[in-house]
Amino acid sequence: MKANMGSADRTIRVLLAVVFAVLYFTGTVTGTFGIVLLVLGAVFLLTSVISFCPLYAPFGISTCAVKKA
């Protein structure tokens, strides 16, 4: 897997994962919607840790900085 996520993309995903977790564990969001947000937050956290988004690959999207030769 080649990294296809830049640092800004990774930071936003981590922040969203934290917000989703806080909303769920404080009881602000409950039920099925809360579980969906928690799973989505876990996916965001995992993809930001490995710097690879599987949904970017088929479309050729990359938010990584272009390396100059």
N, C-alpha and C positions, 0 to 999 in steps of 0.2 A: 504494500500500500504506500503510495506516494502522498505525502502531506498535501492537502489542498485547502487548508484553513489558515488564515492570517491571525495575527495576535489580537486585532480588534474583534474579529469574529469569535475567537475563543473566549475573550473576556466577556463579551455580551452573553454568550451561552452559559458561562459559569454564573454570572449575575442572575440570569433568568432562573437557573436551577436553584440557586439559593432562595430567590423570592418564592418560587413554587413550593419549596420545602417548608419555608416559614409559614406560608399561607395554609398548608396542609396540617402541619404539626401544632399550630396555634388554634386550629379548629375554625378558621375563617372560611375555608372551603372544605366541604365534607362530601361524603357519598361517592358516587361514581365519578363525578367531575373532579373531585379531589384526588382520587386514585389515578385518573388519566393525567392530571397535572404532575403528580409525583413521578409517574413512569416517564413522561415527557422530560421532566427535569433530570432524571437519571440518564436518559439518552443524550441530552445536551451535555451533561457532565462527562460522560464517557467519550463522546465524539470530540470534545474540547481537549481531553487528556491525550488522546491518540492523534490529534490534529488531522483527522480524516473524517469527512462527511460522505457517507455512501450515496446520498441523494445528489451531491455535486458531481460525482464521477460520470454518470450517463450523459449529463448535459455539458460536460467539459468546463465546469465552473471552478475557478480557483481564486481564493482571496489572499493567497500568499503573495508576498512582495516579489517582484521580478528581480532575479539576480543579474547584475551586470557582468558581462564577460571581461 
